[in-house]
Amino acid sequence: MLNNIGWYHALVGDYQQAREFCEKSLTLSAALGHRHTEASAWDSLGFAEHQDGKFGQAVTCYQRALSLFRELGDRNYEANTLSHLGDSRQAAGELSGAREAWRQALAILDDLGHPSAEKVRAKVAGLGG
């Protein structure tokens, strides 16, 4: 719930509140051992950082989320986070890193038969790749 409130604050441009709610969610979920909630909070914190133009910090948050989603075996969220990671890397000017993240996301989405695959495929194609 705290994570969702944080994401919403990021969506409406209140980045400080977004960070505070996401960080509270991180603290609580880690203390309770709720790894999926912790991973989601890292993803939401990455969204807040990206929206605030702090792309390097967003990359770090997304990498933390990605590690947890992989540990949990949640391929859908792994692909989603990889797509976000690619967006932040592209915004930071790390085009090869963006392409690699999107290619990994695309492979998972294709394997899952997920409809988001086409959107990610367009991102890869947009970078010539």
C-alpha positions in Angstrom: 0.0 0.0 0.0 2.8 2.5 0.9 4.5 1.5 -2.4 1.3 2.3 -4.4 1.0 5.7 -2.7 4.6 6.4 -3.5 4.1 5.5 -7.2 1.0 7.7 -7.3 3.0 10.7 -5.9 5.6 10.2 -8.6 2.9 10.0 -11.2 1.6 13.4 -10.2 5.1 15.0 -9.8 5.4 15.0 -6.0 8.8 13.3 -6.1 9.8 13.9 -2.5 6.6 12.4 -1.2 7.1 9.5 -3.6 10.5 8.8 -2.3 9.3 9.0 1.3 6.5 6.5 0.8 8.7 4.1 -1.3 11.4 4.2 1.4 8.9 3.5 4.1 7.6 0.5 2.0 11.2 -0.7 1.6 11.9 -0.6 5.3 8.7 -2.3 6.2 8.8 -5.0 3.6 12.4 -5.8 4.3 11.7 -6.1 8.0 8.7 -8.4 7.3 10.6 -10.4 4.7 8.1 -9.5 1.9 10.6 -9.7 -0.9 8.0 -9.1 -3.7 6.8 -5.9 -2.0 10.4 -4.9 -1.5 11.1 -5.5 -5.2 8.0 -3.5 -6.2 9.0 -0.6 -4.0 12.5 -0.5 -5.6 10.7 -0.4 -9.0 8.4 2.4 -7.9 11.4 4.3 -6.4 13.1 3.9 -9.8 10.0 5.4 -11.5 10.0 8.4 -9.1 13.7 9.0 -9.8 13.2 8.6 -13.6 10.3 11.0 -13.6 12.4 13.5 -11.6 15.2 13.3 -14.2 17.6 11.4 -11.9 18.3 8.7 -14.4 21.4 7.2 -12.8 19.6 6.8 -9.5 16.6 5.3 -11.4 19.0 2.7 -13.0 20.3 1.8 -9.5 16.8 1.3 -8.2 15.7 -0.7 -11.2 18.8 -3.0 -10.8 17.8 -3.7 -7.2 14.3 -4.5 -8.2 15.5 -6.7 -11.0 17.7 -8.7 -8.8 14.9 -9.4 -6.4 12.4 -10.3 -9.1 14.9 -12.7 -10.6 15.5 -14.2 -7.2 11.8 -14.7 -6.8 11.4 -16.1 -10.3 8.8 -13.5 -11.3 9.4 -13.3 -15.0 6.6 -10.9 -15.8 7.8 -8.3 -13.3 11.4 -9.0 -14.4 10.5 -8.1 -18.0 8.6 -5.0 -16.8 11.6 -3.8 -14.8 14.0 -4.5 -17.6 11.8 -2.3 -19.8 11.9 0.5 -17.3 15.7 0.0 -16.9 16.1 0.4 -20.6 14.0 3.6 -20.5 16.2 5.1 -17.8 19.4 4.0 -19.5 18.3 5.6 -22.8 17.4 8.8 -21.0 20.9 8.8 -19.4 22.5 8.4 -22.9 23.5 4.7 -22.3 22.1 3.5 -25.6 23.9 0.1 -25.6 22.7 -0.6 -22.0 19.1 0.4 -23.0 19.2 -1.9 -26.0 20.4 -4.8 -23.9 17.8 -4.3 -21.2 15.0 -4.1 -23.8 16.3 -7.2 -25.6 16.3 -9.1 -22.4 12.7 -7.8 -21.6 11.6 -8.7 -25.1 12.9 -12.3 -24.9 10.9 -12.8 -21.7 7.8 -11.2 -23.0 7.9 -13.2 -26.2 8.4 -16.4 -24.2 5.4 -15.4 -22.0 3.3 -14.4 -25.1 2.7 -11.1 -23.4 1.1 -8.3 -25.4 3.6 -5.7 -24.2 6.2 -7.4 -26.4 5.4 -5.3 -29.4 5.9 -2.1 -27.5 9.4 -3.2 -26.3 10.1 -4.5 -29.8 9.5 -1.0 -31.1 11.9 0.4 -28.6 14.7 -2.0 -29.7 14.0 -1.2 -33.3 14.1 2.5 -32.6 17.7 2.1 -31.5 18.5 0.1 -34.6 18.6 -3.1 -33.0 
